[in-house]
Amino acid sequence: MKKGITGLYFLILTFVLTFLIYKTLVLVNYRVEASAFGDIKYAFGDKIDIFNNADEIDEKEIQYQNIVYQAPVGDLVLTGKKQTVESYNIYSNQTETNQLKAMFKVGKIDSLYNIFSSDDIFIYKFKLKNINRPKLLKKYTLNDSYDIINYITNHHSDKVNIFSSTNKIKMNYFMKTFAFAIIPSSKIYLIGGDYKGYIYVLDDDNYYEVTLLYNDENYVFSFINPKDESYFKMADVKEFISNVKYVK
């Protein structure tokens, strides 16, 4: 009888030690090393609900691929037009020799989801630990770029320990490491209402980068103020978004 109890205790102790050693190794292997990416800092603002103000498309509006938008107010000079991006400089008047007021760009980009779900374990000159990224994204029901930003927003302060599931430890490492590698230091806002997307506010509120998701497409709008100007403000950016239309 005593031998049986002793054997049971031994089995339990062996299981506990094995569990602790395994989880410790997982924690060490999948620890987040933010310092490897320099001084990256994030802040998270409240979700911004924006509703569509636009009516019928009029001839003064600009179509870029499958979206239509109103040009920002001001004298715009088209400084670059390519298939992937349109770039405008805004001057005090229509001559490029006068004072630069701001810059505006619109383009189409690869989605964060495509980057996060890639099977390539190398990204931005560093080697990510070997993780089945598509499987983890599916497990946590992250289906597009918005879901990824939403997850990062809600879980950026999560802590993991030996009692966390292995998937949770890997997900914590995966999402935070990718965020440090890919997402710039910024204040991040989710966009809701009639639109789906997110905004990065960078460079002391001088640079607003908006990403809107439409079907499987990701459009990016950049509103850039020179250091000594405040031509674009958040109110202007929100007003701009509210007039964006999608072409069916």
N, C-alpha and C positions, 0 to 999 in steps of 0.2 A: 504493500500500500504506500509506504513512504517512498519507495523507488518510483512508483507511478506519479506521485505528487511532485517529487524532485524533477522527474523527466518533463512534467507539464510546465513547471516553473522555468526550466531550462529552455524549452521551446518558446515560451512567451518572451523570455529575456532575449533569446536569439532573434526573434521577430522584431522586437522593439529596437534592438541595436542595429539590425539590418535596415529597418525603416529610417532611423536617425542618420545613419551613415549615407544611405541613398539620398535622402532629402537634403542633407548638407552638401553633398556633391552636386546635386541639381542646382541648389542656391548659389554655390560658388561658380559653377559653370555658366549659369544664366544671370549673373549679376549685371546690373546696369552701370556702365562706366561713363557717366556724363562728361567727366573731365577730359575724355579722349576727343571731344568735339569742341573744345574751347568754351568760351563764355556764352552759352546758349541759355536764354531766359524766356519764359512764357508767362503771359497773364491771360485770363479768360473772362471776357465780358458776358453780360446777359444776352440771351438769344434775342435777335432783332426780327420782328415780324414785319414784312414789307408786302403791301398789297398793290396789285396792278392798277395804275391810273390810266393806262393807255386805252384808246378806243381803236378806231380803224387805223391801219397803216397809212400815213400820208407821204407825199412825194418828197418832203423835206427831210424825212428820216433816212437813216443809213442802214443798208442791209449788209451784214457780214455773215456769209455762209447761211446758217439756219436761224439767225437772230436778226432782229431789227432794233435799233436804238436811236435815241435823240442825241445829237452831238452836244457836248458840254457847252455852256454859254461862253462866248468869247470869240476872238478872231483866231480860228484854227488854220494852221498851215500843215498840210500833209507832207511829212518829211520822209516817210518810208512806207511803201505798200508792197507787201509780199503775200503769198498764198497763206502763210501761217500767222502773219501779224500785220496790223495797220498801226502806224505810229504818227501821232499829231503833236506838233509843238504849238503852244498858245502864246502869242506875243501881244504887246500893247496895241499893235495894229497889224495889218497884213504884210508888213515888210519884215523879213527875217533879220534885218539889221537892228531892229529895236529890241527893247528889253524882253527877255524871256519870262513869261508869267508862270507857265506850268507845262506839263506834258501829259498826254493821254494816250493809252495804247489799248488795243483790243486784239485778242488772238485766241487760238484754240490750242489746248495743251493735253498731254497725256494725263490720264487720271491718276490720283494717288493710289486708287485701288489697284490699278495695273502694276504700279511700282511695288506696292506692298505684297501683292500676290505672286510676284515673279518667283520662279523656281531658282533663279540665279542667286547663289549665296554671297556673291560679291556685289558690293554697292558703294559708290563714292569712295573708292580706294581703301575700303576696310572689309574684312571678312566677317560676315554675320555667322553666328553659330548655326549649325545645320538644323533648321526647323521646317516642318511641313507648313508653310505659310498659308496656302489655300485651305488646308484642313482647319487650322486655327481660326481663320476668318469665318469660315462656314459655321464652326462650332459656336462662335460668339455672335452669329447673325449679322456680320458686317458685309454688306452687299455692294457698297459703292463708296466714293470718296467722302460723302457727307457722313455716312455711318462711321468711318474711320476717325474723322475730326470730332464727331460727337463722342466716340469712345474715349479718345485722348482727353477731351474736355472734362469728361465725367470721372476719369480714372487716373489723372496725372499725379494725384497725391497718394495713390494706393501703395501700401506696403505689403510685402510678402514675407513669410517665415516658413519653418519646416512643416507647419500644419496646413499651409496652402497647398492646393492641388498642384500636381506637376504641370498641368495645362495652364493654370493661373500664373505660375512662376514663369513659364515660357512666354505667355502672352504679355506679361508685365515687361519682360526683357525685350521682346519683339517690338511692341508698340512704342515704348519709350526710346529704344535705340534708334528705330527708324525716324521717330519724331526729331531727335537730336541731329540726325544725319541729313534730313530732307527739309524740315519745316524751319524757316528762319526765325530768329528772335523777334517776337511780335506779340501784340495783343490780339487774341483770336475771338471772333464773333461768329456764331452760327446764324444763318439766315433761314427764317421760316415764313409762314403766310402763303402767298401765292408763288413764292420762289423757293428754290432749294439750293443752298450753297453755303459759303463761308467767306469771311473777310479777315485778312491779315492787316493790322495797322503797324507800320514799321517806321523807323527813323524819326522818333519823337513826333509822331502824328503828321509827318510830311509825306508819307507814302501809304496809299491805300490800295491793296490788291484784292480784288473781288473775284471769286470763282463761282460761277453758276452752272448747275448741272441740268442738262436737258436731254432726255432719253439717255443714250450712251455717250453723249458729248459733254465735254467740259470746256467752258469758255472762261477766259480770264480777262479782266479789265483792270488796268493800272492807272491810278491817279497820282501824279508825282509833282510835288511842290519843290521848287528850289529852296535852299536853306533860308533865304531872306524873304520868302513869300508864303502866304497862306491862302492861295487861290482856291484850292479844294479843301473842304471840311467834310466831316462825317455826314452832315445834313445834305450836302450836295451829292455825295455818293449814294445815299439812300434814295434821294429824289431821282437820280439817274436810273437806279435799279428798278424803281417803280414804273418806269416807262419802257422797259425792255419787253419786246414781244418775241414770241417764237413762231417761226414759219413752219407750218405743218406740211 
